[in-house]
Amino acid sequence: MADLIYLAVVFLVIALIAYVLGARGVAWFSVDVAKIFVWIFVILFIITLVWRILSGA
């Protein structure tokens, strides 16, 4: 799951660089992809947390 956070950070860095260089469309697309990765991470984290609590581990 840490790979998802890494990918989100990479896309945010790409978005910042693209924004500074003037490629606004690429920047917003990168931000949207980063948000998707963060949401997937949060959902998987919650599912894993609930699974661990319910299994008694």
C-alpha positions in Angstrom: 0.0 0.0 0.0 2.9 2.3 0.5 3.4 2.2 -3.3 0.1 4.1 -3.7 1.3 6.9 -1.5 4.6 7.0 -3.4 2.8 7.2 -6.7 0.5 10.0 -5.3 3.6 12.0 -4.3 5.2 11.4 -7.7 2.1 12.7 -9.5 1.9 15.7 -7.2 5.6 16.5 -8.0 4.8 16.2 -11.7 1.8 18.4 -11.2 3.9 21.1 -9.5 6.6 21.0 -12.2 3.9 21.1 -15.0 2.2 24.0 -13.3 5.4 26.0 -13.0 6.3 25.3 -16.6 2.8 26.4 -17.8 1.2 23.1 -18.7 -1.9 23.7 -16.7 -3.9 20.8 -18.3 -1.1 18.2 -17.4 -0.9 19.7 -13.9 -4.6 19.3 -13.2 -4.6 15.8 -14.7 -1.7 14.8 -12.5 -3.5 16.2 -9.4 -6.6 14.2 -10.3 -4.6 11.0 -10.6 -2.8 11.7 -7.3 -6.2 12.2 -5.6 -7.4 8.9 -7.0 -4.3 7.1 -5.6 -4.8 8.7 -2.2 -8.5 7.7 -2.1 -7.6 4.1 -3.1 -5.0 4.1 -0.3 -7.5 5.4 2.3 -10.1 2.8 1.3 -7.6 -0.1 1.3 -6.3 1.1 4.7 -9.8 1.2 6.2 -10.6 -2.3 4.8 -7.3 -3.7 6.2 -7.9 -2.0 9.6 -11.4 -3.4 9.9 -10.2 -6.9 8.7 -7.5 -6.9 11.4 -9.8 -5.8 14.1 -12.5 -8.4 13.2 -10.0 -11.2 12.8 -8.6 -10.5 16.3 -5.0 -10.3 15.1 
